[in-house]
């Protein structure tokens, strides 16, 4: 008994973790413009600052996960920095602590990126050319609000888009996001509002999503256009969640999702095929979900972009869901739809390995109706300060995919030297190996310049068909504005291409957005 009393007395004498943590006396927020005062002597830099609305202090303050008068929490400080970088309006975010007259002051400093973007983009694989032009303001009046519009010339259609995002309505947690596309063959729109999860310690989330469309859906087989469908759809979805366990580096959350959808899909008249195969139908489903996550991040440079810090997500997590879709909700046959998503990563010093998997399907009284399984593997190696090498491989299989949701590789996804829709089907794999050398981060205080060497290989095909694959290998130039917000790296690649459906092996000049891993 004396030993127990002595142990209890010793434990009581030890200071608690909270008592050991210093208390934050005050928080200082410093917001810098695109160009610092020392650089603004240049007339062009001064003009850029004058045309740009510097981020308001309240935008930074409302993202803080720590407060004055509370013990200093390094986990909350690190998460705050990640959330500020995730806003996509800063080129630099730093949070540190200093002692002033013996008091602890947390200093939060941000530097704006150029947030007004004349979004001029193009993609080419030698056989095909697509382009877009748009004007977007990502930090409207310094409030972190995004608004703008664009025009796209795609493979299958042209489109005018208006879009906007309110990341926070005032100082509340309410967010609003959406777009509307006026298509050459119809329209489509999507929007959501509500209170999302933004931080590990958030008490709950509630999201309302809505979408609609009336458009043509072309399908492709072996690189050639096949059937064209006409789709009319409108839907509403509600998702709610709350934590049942929270700790400094993760959580367990549970929730409920419900949806109702009106949908019609049929052959389009210009295919000279029979009239629509389905009538308008209204369906619904409801189901619970649970998510476990243990977070781990590394802050790196020179991985996807030029010099600025990147938050490399190496977290481990599992999400399970179950949709319940009884016949009384509008289905011909009732069923259940389980879903699984899992990921994990292994840091290897400055390098890492990341694994991801997902699967979902629909089972009815007749058995498996439809399903999708996917797996991804990424190896990242940083052999030197300004070098990174990435090996990324993914594979998947589908059963009875909805038209437009089958695997579709080419141009911006998959082997980059092939045009869009080169490889389509319900079976897919592709991989890329790319080495990047970031030569200069801030050439002329405006531009990042780099080189890359790469090899791609992969393909997609329908079950029962002969596998259809292709590959390329080449060298490329990487360019990106150093004062812009976000990574925003462009690629200009010269590749030797070979594979199925290619008349002859030949060189192709390909350009577009650089792959981000």
Secondary structure, DSSP 8 states (H G I E B T S, - for coil): -HHHHHHHHHHHHS--HHHHS-BEEEEEEEEE-SS-TTTTTSHHHHHHHHHS----HHHHHTT-S--TTSB--HHHHHHHHHHHHHTS-EEEEEEEEEEETTEEEEEEEEEE-B-EEEEEEEEE-SS-EEEEEEEEESSGGGSS-EEEEEEEE-SS-EEEEEEEEESSSTTSSEEEEEEEEEETTEEEEEEEEEE---STT---EEEEEEEEEEEEEEEEETTEEEEEEEEEEEEEEEEEEEEEEEETTEEEEEEEEEEEEEEEEEE-GGGT--S-SS--EEEEEEEEEEEEEE--EEEESSSSSSSS-EEEE--EEEEEEEEEE-GGGT-SS-EEEEEEEEEEEEEETTEEEEEEEEEEEEEETTEEEEEEEEEEEEEEEEEETTEEEEEEEEEEEEES--TT-SEEEBTTBSSTTS-TTSEEESEEEEEEEEEEEEEEEEETTTEEEEEEEEEEEEEEE-TTS---EEEEEEEEEEEEETTBSS---EEEEEEEEEETT-SS-EEEEEEEE----
